[in-house]
Amino acid sequence: MKGFRDFLTRGNLIDLAVAVVIGTAFTAIVTAIVKDLITPLIGAIWGKSNNFENLTFTLHGSKFAYGDLINAIVTFLIIAAVVYFLIVAPMAKLVLRLHGAREATERDCPECLSSIPIAARRCKYCTVELVSLTAGSVTL
């Protein structure tokens, strides 16, 4: 029982649970915005029905409701754009800022293409002798 309690009270699990709840609420809001604002706007521009849920076509007696699919696609695109521009892009810039300024400490062996320290004179994998790198040159 102690192990289960430790699992439940671990910080990562609680953070994940909060993220799922907030993500679900955000999805509901975006779905409502798409259904109640964006879809009627698109319908008004095209001169079609203001409710995409009613858009259907019939093929050999089978009815296909494609209006809900349009709403789901627009909702997905909005959520994906928000996630990208508010989470992914800023995190990529932050990671680049934190880790991008580091000097290279390894290079590839020209013979076996394994990663080896820059100052190495011999590859630790294939034991080929290496020409040491000079400060202004990148020649192996």
A tleap script that builds the chain and sets N, CA, C and O, in Angstrom:
source leaprc.protein.ff14SB
mol = sequence {
  NMET LYS GLY PHE ARG ASP PHE LEU THR ARG
  GLY ASN LEU ILE ASP LEU ALA VAL ALA VAL
  VAL ILE GLY THR ALA PHE THR ALA ILE VAL
  THR ALA ILE VAL LYS ASP LEU ILE THR PRO
  LEU ILE GLY ALA ILE TRP GLY LYS SER ASN
  ASN PHE GLU ASN LEU THR PHE THR LEU HIE
  GLY SER LYS PHE ALA TYR GLY ASP LEU ILE
  ASN ALA ILE VAL THR PHE LEU ILE ILE ALA
  ALA VAL VAL TYR PHE LEU ILE VAL ALA PRO
  MET ALA LYS LEU VAL LEU ARG LEU HIE GLY
  ALA ARG GLU ALA THR GLU ARG ASP CYS PRO
  GLU CYS LEU SER SER ILE PRO ILE ALA ALA
  ARG ARG CYS LYS TYR CYS THR VAL GLU LEU
  VAL SER LEU THR ALA GLY SER VAL THR CLEU
}
set mol.1.N position { 0.825 -1.188 0.000 }
set mol.1.CA position { 0.000 0.000 0.000 }
set mol.1.C position { 0.876 1.261 0.000 }
set mol.1.O position { 0.512 2.268 -0.608 }
set mol.2.N position { 2.023 1.210 0.676 }
set mol.2.CA position { 2.910 2.369 0.729 }
set mol.2.C position { 3.429 2.730 -0.667 }
set mol.2.O position { 3.505 3.903 -1.031 }
set mol.3.N position { 3.783 1.695 -1.438 }
set mol.3.CA position { 4.271 1.942 -2.788 }
set mol.3.C position { 3.221 2.610 -3.659 }
set mol.3.O position { 3.534 3.511 -4.438 }
set mol.4.N position { 1.972 2.170 -3.529 }
set mol.4.CA position { 0.877 2.771 -4.290 }
set mol.4.C position { 0.663 4.219 -3.873 }
set mol.4.O position { 0.442 5.082 -4.721 }
set mol.5.N position { 0.726 4.493 -2.566 }
set mol.5.CA position { 0.573 5.861 -2.070 }
set mol.5.C position { 1.700 6.747 -2.595 }
set mol.5.O position { 1.461 7.887 -2.995 }
set mol.6.N position { 2.939 6.218 -2.594 }
set mol.6.CA position { 4.066 6.981 -3.126 }
set mol.6.C position { 3.882 7.282 -4.603 }
set mol.6.O position { 4.201 8.374 -5.072 }
set mol.7.N position { 3.359 6.292 -5.337 }
set mol.7.CA position { 3.098 6.490 -6.766 }
set mol.7.C position { 2.075 7.604 -6.993 }
set mol.7.O position { 2.262 8.459 -7.860 }
set mol.8.N position { 0.997 7.589 -6.211 }
set mol.8.CA position { -0.053 8.592 -6.381 }
set mol.8.C position { 0.387 9.987 -5.977 }
set mol.8.O position { -0.066 10.973 -6.558 }
set mol.9.N position { 1.261 10.081 -4.995 }
set mol.9.CA position { 1.669 11.403 -4.524 }
set mol.9.C position { 2.928 11.913 -5.200 }
set mol.9.O position { 3.423 12.987 -4.861 }
set mol.10.N position { 3.446 11.158 -6.146 }
set mol.10.CA position { 4.621 11.606 -6.890 }
set mol.10.C position { 4.230 12.856 -7.675 }
set mol.10.O position { 3.135 12.917 -8.234 }
set mol.11.N position { 5.090 13.826 -7.721 }
set mol.11.CA position { 4.803 15.111 -8.358 }
set mol.11.C position { 4.442 15.001 -9.830 }
set mol.11.O position { 3.545 15.704 -10.296 }
set mol.12.N position { 5.125 14.130 -10.573 }
set mol.12.CA position { 4.859 14.033 -12.002 }
set mol.12.C position { 3.449 13.566 -12.295 }
set mol.12.O position { 2.823 14.046 -13.239 }
set mol.13.N position { 2.942 12.645 -11.506 }
set mol.13.CA position { 1.595 12.129 -11.721 }
set mol.13.C position { 0.553 13.213 -11.467 }
set mol.13.O position { -0.418 13.331 -12.215 }
set mol.14.N position { 0.749 13.991 -10.432 }
set mol.14.CA position { -0.190 15.072 -10.133 }
set mol.14.C position { -0.138 16.137 -11.218 }
set mol.14.O position { -1.180 16.642 -11.636 }
set mol.15.N position { 1.054 16.485 -11.680 }
set mol.15.CA position { 1.181 17.450 -12.771 }
set mol.15.C position { 0.486 16.952 -14.029 }
set mol.15.O position { -0.180 17.727 -14.716 }
set mol.16.N position { 0.633 15.677 -14.335 }
set mol.16.CA position { -0.009 15.094 -15.503 }
set mol.16.C position { -1.527 15.143 -15.370 }
set mol.16.O position { -2.226 15.458 -16.333 }
set mol.17.N position { -2.034 14.834 -14.188 }
set mol.17.CA position { -3.477 14.871 -13.969 }
set mol.17.C position { -4.023 16.282 -14.153 }
set mol.17.O position { -5.077 16.467 -14.763 }
set mol.18.N position { -3.319 17.265 -13.635 }
set mol.18.CA position { -3.744 18.663 -13.799 }
set mol.18.C position { -3.716 19.045 -15.273 }
set mol.18.O position { -4.630 19.719 -15.750 }
set mol.19.N position { -2.686 18.629 -16.004 }
set mol.19.CA position { -2.585 18.945 -17.423 }
set mol.19.C position { -3.727 18.326 -18.220 }
set mol.19.O position { -4.257 18.958 -19.134 }
set mol.20.N position { -4.109 17.102 -17.883 }
set mol.20.CA position { -5.214 16.447 -18.584 }
set mol.20.C position { -6.527 17.184 -18.327 }
set mol.20.O position { -7.308 17.399 -19.253 }
set mol.21.N position { -6.768 17.564 -17.095 }
set mol.21.CA position { -8.005 18.278 -16.766 }
set mol.21.C position { -8.053 19.625 -17.480 }
set mol.21.O position { -9.081 19.983 -18.054 }
set mol.22.N position { -6.966 20.365 -17.451 }
set mol.22.CA position { -6.934 21.668 -18.124 }
set mol.22.C position { -7.049 21.485 -19.637 }
set mol.22.O position { -7.736 22.260 -20.303 }
set mol.23.N position { -6.385 20.471 -20.182 }
set mol.23.CA position { -6.480 20.200 -21.613 }
set mol.23.C position { -7.895 19.856 -22.039 }
set mol.23.O position { -8.347 20.289 -23.099 }
set mol.24.N position { -8.592 19.090 -21.231 }
set mol.24.CA position { -9.978 18.738 -21.528 }
set mol.24.C position { -10.872 19.972 -21.501 }
set mol.24.O position { -11.720 20.147 -22.376 }
set mol.25.N position { -10.688 20.821 -20.507 }
set mol.25.CA position { -11.476 22.052 -20.421 }
set mol.25.C position { -11.165 22.969 -21.602 }
set mol.25.O position { -12.074 23.577 -22.168 }
set mol.26.N position { -9.894 23.072 -21.977 }
set mol.26.CA position { -9.505 23.906 -23.111 }
set mol.26.C position { -10.117 23.374 -24.399 }
set mol.26.O position { -10.579 24.153 -25.233 }
set mol.27.N position { -10.124 22.064 -24.568 }
set mol.27.CA position { -10.730 21.462 -25.757 }
set mol.27.C position { -12.215 21.777 -25.824 }
set mol.27.O position { -12.733 22.076 -26.900 }
set mol.28.N position { -12.905 21.716 -24.701 }
set mol.28.CA position { -14.335 22.038 -24.683 }
set mol.28.C position { -14.574 23.490 -25.086 }
set mol.28.O position { -15.527 23.789 -25.805 }
set mol.29.N position { -13.710 24.390 -24.622 }
set mol.29.CA position { -13.859 25.803 -24.981 }
set mol.29.C position { -13.615 26.005 -26.470 }
set mol.29.O position { -14.383 26.700 -27.135 }
set mol.30.N position { -12.557 25.406 -26.997 }
set mol.30.CA position { -12.251 25.558 -28.426 }
set mol.30.C position { -13.354 24.940 -29.278 }
set mol.30.O position { -13.726 25.497 -30.311 }
set mol.31.N position { -13.875 23.796 -28.854 }
set mol.31.CA position { -14.973 23.167 -29.592 }
set mol.31.C position { -16.191 24.085 -29.632 }
set mol.31.O position { -16.827 24.221 -30.677 }
set mol.32.N position { -16.515 24.702 -28.527 }
set mol.32.CA position { -17.642 25.626 -28.493 }
set mol.32.C position { -17.398 26.839 -29.378 }
set mol.32.O position { -18.309 27.288 -30.074 }
set mol.33.N position { -16.176 27.377 -29.362 }
set mol.33.CA position { -15.855 28.525 -30.220 }
set mol.33.C position { -15.991 28.148 -31.691 }
set mol.33.O position { -16.542 28.915 -32.481 }
set mol.34.N position { -15.494 26.977 -32.059 }
set mol.34.CA position { -15.591 26.539 -33.454 }
set mol.34.C position { -17.047 26.331 -33.843 }
set mol.34.O position { -17.485 26.803 -34.892 }
set mol.35.N position { -17.795 25.628 -33.003 }
set mol.35.CA position { -19.186 25.299 -33.319 }
set mol.35.C position { -20.088 26.532 -33.333 }
set mol.35.O position { -20.963 26.648 -34.192 }
set mol.36.N position { -19.883 27.453 -32.389 }
set mol.36.CA position { -20.802 28.573 -32.239 }
set mol.36.C position { -20.358 29.858 -32.914 }
set mol.36.O position { -21.190 30.731 -33.156 }
set mol.37.N position { -19.067 30.007 -33.230 }
set mol.37.CA position { -18.595 31.256 -33.837 }
set mol.37.C position { -17.956 31.056 -35.214 }
set mol.37.O position { -18.355 31.695 -36.188 }
set mol.38.N position { -16.973 30.176 -35.286 }
set mol.38.CA position { -16.217 30.043 -36.534 }
set mol.38.C position { -17.038 29.366 -37.622 }
set mol.38.O position { -17.052 29.827 -38.764 }
set mol.39.N position { -17.725 28.274 -37.281 }
set mol.39.CA position { -18.533 27.573 -38.278 }
set mol.39.C position { -19.642 28.462 -38.846 }
set mol.39.O position { -19.817 28.477 -40.064 }
set mol.40.N position { -20.401 29.202 -38.032 }
set mol.40.CA position { -21.396 30.100 -38.625 }
set mol.40.C position { -20.765 31.197 -39.492 }
set mol.40.O position { -21.348 31.619 -40.491 }
set mol.41.N position { -19.575 31.652 -39.103 }
set mol.41.CA position { -18.895 32.664 -39.916 }
set mol.41.C position { -18.524 32.093 -41.279 }
set mol.41.O position { -18.727 32.747 -42.302 }
set mol.42.N position { -17.981 30.876 -41.297 }
set mol.42.CA position { -17.646 30.225 -42.573 }
set mol.42.C position { -18.914 29.990 -43.391 }
set mol.42.O position { -18.920 30.193 -44.605 }
set mol.43.N position { -19.977 29.564 -42.728 }
set mol.43.CA position { -21.254 29.351 -43.407 }
set mol.43.C position { -21.805 30.630 -44.004 }
set mol.43.O position { -22.362 30.611 -45.102 }
set mol.44.N position { -21.659 31.748 -43.294 }
set mol.44.CA position { -22.146 33.031 -43.806 }
set mol.44.C position { -21.348 33.475 -45.021 }
set mol.44.O position { -21.907 34.044 -45.958 }
set mol.45.N position { -20.036 33.217 -45.009 }
set mol.45.CA position { -19.189 33.598 -46.146 }
set mol.45.C position { -19.545 32.765 -47.377 }
set mol.45.O position { -19.606 33.300 -48.485 }
set mol.46.N position { -19.782 31.463 -47.199 }
set mol.46.CA position { -20.106 30.578 -48.319 }
set mol.46.C position { -21.584 30.639 -48.694 }
set mol.46.O position { -21.986 30.106 -49.729 }
set mol.47.N position { -22.387 31.282 -47.863 }
set mol.47.CA position { -23.810 31.351 -48.135 }
set mol.47.C position { -24.528 30.047 -47.849 }
set mol.47.O position { -25.623 29.817 -48.364 }
set mol.48.N position { -23.938 29.204 -47.049 }
set mol.48.CA position { -24.529 27.905 -46.701 }
set mol.48.C position { -25.167 27.996 -45.316 }
set mol.48.O position { -25.282 29.071 -44.727 }
set mol.49.N position { -25.570 26.850 -44.827 }
set mol.49.CA position { -26.172 26.755 -43.502 }
set mol.49.C position { -25.191 27.224 -42.432 }
set mol.49.O position { -23.983 27.022 -42.558 }
set mol.50.N position { -25.715 27.848 -41.381 }
set mol.50.CA position { -24.871 28.292 -40.282 }
set mol.50.C position { -24.473 27.149 -39.369 }
set mol.50.O position { -23.671 27.340 -38.455 }
set mol.51.N position { -25.015 25.974 -39.597 }
set mol.51.CA position { -24.732 24.838 -38.737 }
set mol.51.C position { -24.124 23.725 -39.578 }
set mol.51.O position { -24.825 23.084 -40.360 }
set mol.52.N position { -22.841 23.495 -39.424 }
set mol.52.CA position { -22.160 22.467 -40.210 }
set mol.52.C position { -22.589 21.054 -39.814 }
set mol.52.O position { -22.402 20.109 -40.580 }
set mol.53.N position { -23.162 20.909 -38.620 }
set mol.53.CA position { -23.586 19.586 -38.178 }
set mol.53.C position { -24.644 18.998 -39.103 }
set mol.53.O position { -24.789 17.778 -39.181 }
set mol.54.N position { -25.381 19.851 -39.802 }
set mol.54.CA position { -26.440 19.387 -40.686 }
set mol.54.C position { -25.953 19.092 -42.095 }
set mol.54.O position { -26.744 18.643 -42.924 }
set mol.55.N position { -24.690 19.325 -42.395 }
set mol.55.CA position { -24.175 19.084 -43.740 }
set mol.55.C position { -24.002 17.581 -43.955 }
set mol.55.O position { -23.277 16.916 -43.214 }
set mol.56.N position { -24.666 17.066 -44.961 }
set mol.56.CA position { -24.604 15.641 -45.264 }
set mol.56.C position { -24.658 15.439 -46.768 }
set mol.56.O position { -25.013 16.346 -47.520 }
set mol.57.N position { -24.302 14.245 -47.192 }
set mol.57.CA position { -24.566 13.820 -48.557 }
set mol.57.C position { -24.963 12.347 -48.511 }
set mol.57.O position { -24.622 11.621 -47.578 }
set mol.58.N position { -25.689 11.930 -49.539 }
set mol.58.CA position { -26.190 10.566 -49.591 }
set mol.58.C position { -25.585 9.859 -50.786 }
set mol.58.O position { -25.533 10.403 -51.889 }
set mol.59.N position { -25.129 8.636 -50.551 }
set mol.59.CA position { -24.549 7.830 -51.612 }
set mol.59.C position { -25.118 6.423 -51.506 }
set mol.59.O position { -24.862 5.712 -50.534 }
set mol.60.N position { -25.893 6.025 -52.512 }
set mol.60.CA position { -26.524 4.704 -52.555 }
set mol.60.C position { -27.322 4.421 -51.287 }
set mol.60.O position { -27.253 3.321 -50.739 }
set mol.61.N position { -28.065 5.398 -50.829 }
set mol.61.CA position { -28.915 5.222 -49.663 }
set mol.61.C position { -28.224 5.393 -48.327 }
set mol.61.O position { -28.884 5.372 -47.288 }
set mol.62.N position { -26.903 5.563 -48.326 }
set mol.62.CA position { -26.179 5.779 -47.066 }
set mol.62.C position { -25.956 7.268 -46.870 }
set mol.62.O position { -25.543 7.972 -47.791 }
set mol.63.N position { -26.232 7.739 -45.667 }
set mol.63.CA position { -26.109 9.164 -45.351 }
set mol.63.C position { -24.774 9.417 -44.669 }
set mol.63.O position { -24.452 8.764 -43.676 }
set mol.64.N position { -23.990 10.361 -45.194 }
set mol.64.CA position { -22.686 10.713 -44.645 }
set mol.64.C position { -22.760 12.135 -44.090 }
set mol.64.O position { -23.005 13.084 -44.835 }
set mol.65.N position { -22.547 12.281 -42.786 }
set mol.65.CA position { -22.562 13.584 -42.127 }
set mol.65.C position { -21.119 14.081 -42.043 }
set mol.65.O position { -20.360 13.657 -41.172 }
set mol.66.N position { -20.751 14.972 -42.944 }
set mol.66.CA position { -19.379 15.476 -42.967 }
set mol.66.C position { -19.225 16.806 -42.241 }
set mol.66.O position { -18.104 17.298 -42.108 }
set mol.67.N position { -20.290 17.390 -41.777 }
set mol.67.CA position { -20.225 18.658 -41.051 }
set mol.67.C position { -19.492 18.535 -39.730 }
set mol.67.O position { -18.692 19.403 -39.378 }
set mol.68.N position { -19.758 17.454 -38.987 }
set mol.68.CA position { -19.048 17.228 -37.723 }
set mol.68.C position { -17.558 17.037 -37.958 }
set mol.68.O position { -16.738 17.471 -37.149 }
set mol.69.N position { -17.208 16.392 -39.061 }
set mol.69.CA position { -15.794 16.204 -39.396 }
set mol.69.C position { -15.118 17.551 -39.642 }
set mol.69.O position { -13.989 17.766 -39.202 }
set mol.70.N position { -15.795 18.449 -40.334 }
set mol.70.CA position { -15.231 19.790 -40.571 }
set mol.70.C position { -15.010 20.508 -39.238 }
set mol.70.O position { -13.962 21.117 -39.027 }
set mol.71.N position { -15.990 20.438 -38.346 }
set mol.71.CA position { -15.843 21.063 -37.021 }
set mol.71.C position { -14.672 20.449 -36.257 }
set mol.71.O position { -13.898 21.176 -35.634 }
set mol.72.N position { -14.530 19.131 -36.293 }
set mol.72.CA position { -13.445 18.469 -35.574 }
set mol.72.C position { -12.082 18.851 -36.158 }
set mol.72.O position { -11.121 19.036 -35.411 }
set mol.73.N position { -11.993 18.970 -37.476 }
set mol.73.CA position { -10.727 19.358 -38.108 }
set mol.73.C position { -10.342 20.777 -37.720 }
set mol.73.O position { -9.183 21.037 -37.394 }
set mol.74.N position { -11.296 21.694 -37.751 }
set mol.74.CA position { -11.008 23.090 -37.376 }
set mol.74.C position { -10.607 23.155 -35.903 }
set mol.74.O position { -9.672 23.873 -35.550 }
set mol.75.N position { -11.302 22.414 -35.045 }
set mol.75.CA position { -10.955 22.376 -33.625 }
set mol.75.C position { -9.543 21.846 -33.422 }
set mol.75.O position { -8.772 22.422 -32.655 }
set mol.76.N position { -9.193 20.752 -34.104 }
set mol.76.CA position { -7.855 20.190 -33.995 }
set mol.76.C position { -6.798 21.192 -34.450 }
set mol.76.O position { -5.778 21.356 -33.782 }
set mol.77.N position { -7.027 21.859 -35.568 }
set mol.77.CA position { -6.045 22.815 -36.080 }
set mol.77.C position { -5.827 23.973 -35.109 }
set mol.77.O position { -4.697 24.425 -34.928 }
set mol.78.N position { -6.890 24.449 -34.490 }
set mol.78.CA position { -6.758 25.540 -33.519 }
set mol.78.C position { -5.977 25.069 -32.295 }
set mol.78.O position { -5.080 25.772 -31.829 }
set mol.79.N position { -6.305 23.890 -31.773 }
set mol.79.CA position { -5.603 23.376 -30.598 }
set mol.79.C position { -4.142 23.114 -30.928 }
set mol.79.O position { -3.262 23.432 -30.129 }
set mol.80.N position { -3.871 22.536 -32.101 }
set mol.80.CA position { -2.486 22.272 -32.501 }
set mol.80.C position { -1.699 23.572 -32.639 }
set mol.80.O position { -0.537 23.631 -32.237 }
set mol.81.N position { -2.315 24.618 -33.203 }
set mol.81.CA position { -1.631 25.902 -33.346 }
set mol.81.C position { -1.335 26.518 -31.983 }
set mol.81.O position { -0.248 27.052 -31.768 }
set mol.82.N position { -2.289 26.447 -31.066 }
set mol.82.CA position { -2.074 27.002 -29.730 }
set mol.82.C position { -0.956 26.251 -29.018 }
set mol.82.O position { -0.081 26.871 -28.413 }
set mol.83.N position { -0.977 24.923 -29.082 }
set mol.83.CA position { 0.077 24.137 -28.438 }
set mol.83.C position { 1.431 24.468 -29.044 }
set mol.83.O position { 2.415 24.631 -28.323 }
set mol.84.N position { 1.484 24.567 -30.375 }
set mol.84.CA position { 2.769 24.850 -31.020 }
set mol.84.C position { 3.293 26.236 -30.646 }
set mol.84.O position { 4.437 26.378 -30.215 }
set mol.85.N position { 2.448 27.260 -30.814 }
set mol.85.CA position { 2.925 28.632 -30.622 }
set mol.85.C position { 3.080 29.029 -29.159 }
set mol.85.O position { 3.858 29.935 -28.859 }
set mol.86.N position { 2.372 28.389 -28.247 }
set mol.86.CA position { 2.482 28.757 -26.832 }
set mol.86.C position { 3.355 27.798 -26.015 }
set mol.86.O position { 3.786 28.149 -24.917 }
set mol.87.N position { 3.621 26.590 -26.535 }
set mol.87.CA position { 4.424 25.638 -25.772 }
set mol.87.C position { 5.661 25.190 -26.541 }
set mol.87.O position { 6.780 25.365 -26.058 }
set mol.88.N position { 5.481 24.617 -27.722 }
set mol.88.CA position { 6.595 24.017 -28.451 }
set mol.88.C position { 7.616 25.054 -28.900 }
set mol.88.O position { 8.806 24.904 -28.623 }
set mol.89.N position { 7.174 26.101 -29.586 }
set mol.89.CA position { 8.112 27.110 -30.097 }
set mol.89.C position { 8.871 27.827 -28.974 }
set mol.89.O position { 10.091 27.962 -29.072 }
set mol.90.N position { 8.198 28.297 -27.906 }
set mol.90.CA position { 8.966 28.922 -26.823 }
set mol.90.C position { 9.944 27.965 -26.140 }
set mol.90.O position { 11.049 28.370 -25.781 }
set mol.91.N position { 9.554 26.699 -25.957 }
set mol.91.CA position { 10.469 25.738 -25.335 }
set mol.91.C position { 11.672 25.465 -26.231 }
set mol.91.O position { 12.783 25.294 -25.730 }
set mol.92.N position { 11.471 25.420 -27.544 }
set mol.92.CA position { 12.586 25.210 -28.466 }
set mol.92.C position { 13.566 26.378 -28.389 }
set mol.92.O position { 14.780 26.176 -28.405 }
set mol.93.N position { 13.042 27.591 -28.307 }
set mol.93.CA position { 13.914 28.764 -28.166 }
set mol.93.C position { 14.663 28.732 -26.835 }
set mol.93.O position { 15.844 29.074 -26.774 }
set mol.94.N position { 13.981 28.324 -25.780 }
set mol.94.CA position { 14.618 28.248 -24.464 }
set mol.94.C position { 15.720 27.192 -24.456 }
set mol.94.O position { 16.811 27.438 -23.942 }
set mol.95.N position { 15.446 26.036 -25.015 }
set mol.95.CA position { 16.453 24.968 -25.066 }
set mol.95.C position { 17.641 25.414 -25.905 }
set mol.95.O position { 18.787 25.166 -25.530 }
set mol.96.N position { 17.389 26.068 -27.032 }
set mol.96.CA position { 18.472 26.555 -27.869 }
set mol.96.C position { 19.315 27.591 -27.126 }
set mol.96.O position { 20.541 27.594 -27.232 }
set mol.97.N position { 18.653 28.463 -26.381 }
set mol.97.CA position { 19.369 29.478 -25.625 }
set mol.97.C position { 20.225 28.850 -24.522 }
set mol.97.O position { 21.351 29.284 -24.278 }
set mol.98.N position { 19.683 27.831 -23.864 }
set mol.98.CA position { 20.407 27.196 -22.766 }
set mol.98.C position { 21.511 26.264 -23.243 }
set mol.98.O position { 22.576 26.207 -22.628 }
set mol.99.N position { 21.278 25.537 -24.326 }
set mol.99.CA position { 22.226 24.511 -24.758 }
set mol.99.C position { 22.940 24.846 -26.055 }
set mol.99.O position { 23.893 24.161 -26.428 }
set mol.100.N position { 22.499 25.885 -26.747 }
set mol.100.CA position { 23.077 26.196 -28.046 }
set mol.100.C position { 24.459 26.815 -27.982 }
set mol.100.O position { 25.226 26.694 -28.938 }
set mol.101.N position { 24.800 27.471 -26.892 }
set mol.101.CA position { 26.077 28.174 -26.802 }
set mol.101.C position { 27.226 27.269 -26.363 }
set mol.101.O position { 28.362 27.731 -26.253 }
set mol.102.N position { 26.956 26.013 -26.116 }
set mol.102.CA position { 28.009 25.100 -25.668 }
set mol.102.C position { 28.975 24.798 -26.800 }
set mol.102.O position { 28.593 24.692 -27.965 }
set mol.103.N position { 30.204 24.666 -26.428 }
set mol.103.CA position { 31.236 24.304 -27.389 }
set mol.103.C position { 31.185 22.804 -27.623 }
set mol.103.O position { 30.883 22.036 -26.709 }
set mol.104.N position { 31.477 22.393 -28.836 }
set mol.104.CA position { 31.482 20.973 -29.157 }
set mol.104.C position { 32.602 20.275 -28.386 }
set mol.104.O position { 33.727 20.770 -28.329 }
set mol.105.N position { 32.286 19.130 -27.799 }
set mol.105.CA position { 33.284 18.369 -27.056 }
set mol.105.C position { 33.602 17.042 -27.734 }
set mol.105.O position { 34.517 16.330 -27.320 }
set mol.106.N position { 32.844 16.713 -28.778 }
set mol.106.CA position { 33.076 15.465 -29.485 }
set mol.106.C position { 33.119 15.710 -30.985 }
set mol.106.O position { 32.659 16.737 -31.483 }
set mol.107.N position { 33.682 14.742 -31.688 }
set mol.107.CA position { 33.713 14.763 -33.141 }
set mol.107.C position { 33.514 13.333 -33.617 }
set mol.107.O position { 33.579 12.390 -32.828 }
set mol.108.N position { 33.273 13.182 -34.903 }
set mol.108.CA position { 33.088 11.853 -35.466 }
set mol.108.C position { 34.413 11.325 -35.990 }
set mol.108.O position { 35.197 12.057 -36.593 }
set mol.109.N position { 34.646 10.048 -35.751 }
set mol.109.CA position { 35.820 9.379 -36.309 }
set mol.109.C position { 35.602 9.269 -37.819 }
set mol.109.O position { 34.533 8.836 -38.249 }
set mol.110.N position { 36.594 9.651 -38.637 }
set mol.110.CA position { 36.407 9.589 -40.080 }
set mol.110.C position { 36.332 8.157 -40.612 }
set mol.110.O position { 35.847 7.928 -41.720 }
set mol.111.N position { 36.804 7.211 -39.832 }
set mol.111.CA position { 36.839 5.813 -40.286 }
set mol.111.C position { 35.548 5.077 -39.928 }
set mol.111.O position { 34.917 4.479 -40.799 }
set mol.112.N position { 35.149 5.114 -38.658 }
set mol.112.CA position { 33.982 4.334 -38.210 }
set mol.112.C position { 32.777 5.206 -37.868 }
set mol.112.O position { 31.709 4.675 -37.563 }
set mol.113.N position { 32.921 6.531 -37.909 }
set mol.113.CA position { 31.860 7.505 -37.650 }
set mol.113.C position { 31.311 7.457 -36.225 }
set mol.113.O position { 30.189 7.904 -35.988 }
set mol.114.N position { 32.065 6.934 -35.289 }
set mol.114.CA position { 31.678 6.947 -33.883 }
set mol.114.C position { 32.035 8.288 -33.271 }
set mol.114.O position { 32.958 8.956 -33.737 }
set mol.115.N position { 31.317 8.687 -32.236 }
set mol.115.CA position { 31.613 9.935 -31.538 }
set mol.115.C position { 32.781 9.719 -30.593 }
set mol.115.O position { 32.778 8.795 -29.780 }
set mol.116.N position { 33.782 10.587 -30.713 }
set mol.116.CA position { 34.980 10.505 -29.868 }
set mol.116.C position { 35.312 11.907 -29.369 }
set mol.116.O position { 34.884 12.888 -29.977 }
set mol.117.N position { 36.063 12.022 -28.278 }
set mol.117.CA position { 36.454 13.348 -27.789 }
set mol.117.C position { 37.276 14.107 -28.837 }
set mol.117.O position { 38.014 13.501 -29.614 }
set mol.118.N position { 37.145 15.409 -28.850 }
set mol.118.CA position { 37.858 16.237 -29.835 }
set mol.118.C position { 39.365 16.075 -29.706 }
set mol.118.O position { 40.067 16.036 -30.717 }
set mol.119.N position { 39.875 15.981 -28.486 }
set mol.119.CA position { 41.320 15.916 -28.276 }
set mol.119.C position { 41.909 14.529 -28.510 }
set mol.119.O position { 43.119 14.348 -28.371 }
set mol.120.N position { 41.086 13.550 -28.861 }
set mol.120.CA position { 41.592 12.185 -29.036 }
set mol.120.C position { 42.564 12.102 -30.203 }
set mol.120.O position { 42.372 12.732 -31.243 }
set mol.121.N position { 43.626 11.300 -30.005 }
set mol.121.CA position { 44.599 11.064 -31.070 }
set mol.121.C position { 44.373 9.711 -31.733 }
set mol.121.O position { 44.920 9.435 -32.801 }
set mol.122.N position { 43.562 8.871 -31.093 }
set mol.122.CA position { 43.257 7.560 -31.643 }
set mol.122.C position { 41.795 7.257 -31.304 }
set mol.122.O position { 41.341 7.546 -30.197 }
set mol.123.N position { 41.063 6.676 -32.253 }
set mol.123.CA position { 39.662 6.326 -32.025 }
set mol.123.C position { 39.590 5.167 -31.040 }
set mol.123.O position { 40.302 4.174 -31.191 }
set mol.124.N position { 38.731 5.291 -30.032 }
set mol.124.CA position { 38.624 4.237 -29.030 }
set mol.124.C position { 37.820 3.045 -29.535 }
set mol.124.O position { 37.795 2.001 -28.883 }
set mol.125.N position { 37.174 3.181 -30.668 }
set mol.125.CA position { 36.382 2.081 -31.212 }
set mol.125.C position { 37.147 1.286 -32.280 }
set mol.125.O position { 37.246 0.062 -32.193 }
set mol.126.N position { 37.685 1.988 -33.287 }
set mol.126.CA position { 38.362 1.282 -34.379 }
set mol.126.C position { 39.878 1.427 -34.301 }
set mol.126.O position { 40.586 0.833 -35.114 }
set mol.127.N position { 40.384 2.179 -33.373 }
set mol.127.CA position { 41.808 2.415 -33.080 }
set mol.127.C position { 42.593 3.057 -34.213 }
set mol.127.O position { 43.820 2.968 -34.237 }
set mol.128.N position { 41.911 3.701 -35.150 }
set mol.128.CA position { 42.620 4.397 -36.216 }
set mol.128.C position { 43.289 5.638 -35.621 }
set mol.128.O position { 42.732 6.290 -34.738 }
set mol.129.N position { 44.486 5.954 -36.111 }
set mol.129.CA position { 45.161 7.169 -35.649 }
set mol.129.C position { 44.502 8.374 -36.290 }
set mol.129.O position { 44.168 8.361 -37.474 }
set mol.130.N position { 44.319 9.415 -35.493 }
set mol.130.CA position { 43.644 10.630 -35.946 }
set mol.130.C position { 44.614 11.781 -35.964 }
set mol.130.O position { 45.511 11.875 -35.126 }
set mol.131.N position { 44.426 12.656 -36.927 }
set mol.131.CA position { 45.181 13.905 -36.947 }
set mol.131.C position { 44.474 14.827 -35.968 }
set mol.131.O position { 43.265 15.030 -36.082 }
set mol.132.N position { 45.197 15.388 -35.011 }
set mol.132.CA position { 44.558 16.227 -34.010 }
set mol.132.C position { 44.065 17.507 -34.633 }
set mol.132.O position { 44.639 18.014 -35.597 }
set mol.133.N position { 42.991 18.020 -34.068 }
set mol.133.CA position { 42.391 19.263 -34.554 }
set mol.133.C position { 43.174 20.446 -34.024 }
set mol.133.O position { 43.568 20.461 -32.858 }
set mol.134.N position { 43.404 21.440 -34.872 }
set mol.134.CA position { 44.006 22.679 -34.412 }
set mol.134.C position { 42.888 23.669 -34.120 }
set mol.134.O position { 41.743 23.450 -34.513 }
set mol.135.N position { 43.211 24.747 -33.439 }
set mol.135.CA position { 42.208 25.709 -33.006 }
set mol.135.C position { 41.457 26.317 -34.177 }
set mol.135.O position { 40.248 26.518 -34.070 }
set mol.136.N position { 42.110 26.617 -35.282 }
set mol.136.CA position { 41.436 27.286 -36.377 }
set mol.136.C position { 41.015 26.345 -37.478 }
set mol.136.O position { 40.480 26.805 -38.487 }
set mol.137.N position { 41.226 25.059 -37.338 }
set mol.137.CA position { 40.926 24.128 -38.402 }
set mol.137.C position { 39.985 23.050 -37.921 }
set mol.137.O position { 39.979 22.694 -36.742 }
set mol.138.N position { 39.204 22.540 -38.820 }
set mol.138.CA position { 38.306 21.453 -38.482 }
set mol.138.C position { 38.665 20.210 -39.283 }
set mol.138.O position { 37.833 19.312 -39.412 }
set mol.139.N position { 39.848 20.131 -39.814 }
set mol.139.CA position { 40.276 18.996 -40.593 }
set mol.139.C position { 40.697 17.863 -39.679 }
set mol.139.O position { 41.354 18.091 -38.664 }
set mol.140.N position { 40.327 16.662 -40.030 }
set mol.140.CA position { 40.716 15.488 -39.243 }
set mol.140.C position { 42.003 14.913 -39.791 }
set mol.140.O position { 42.505 13.917 -39.270 }
savepdb mol mol.pdb
quit
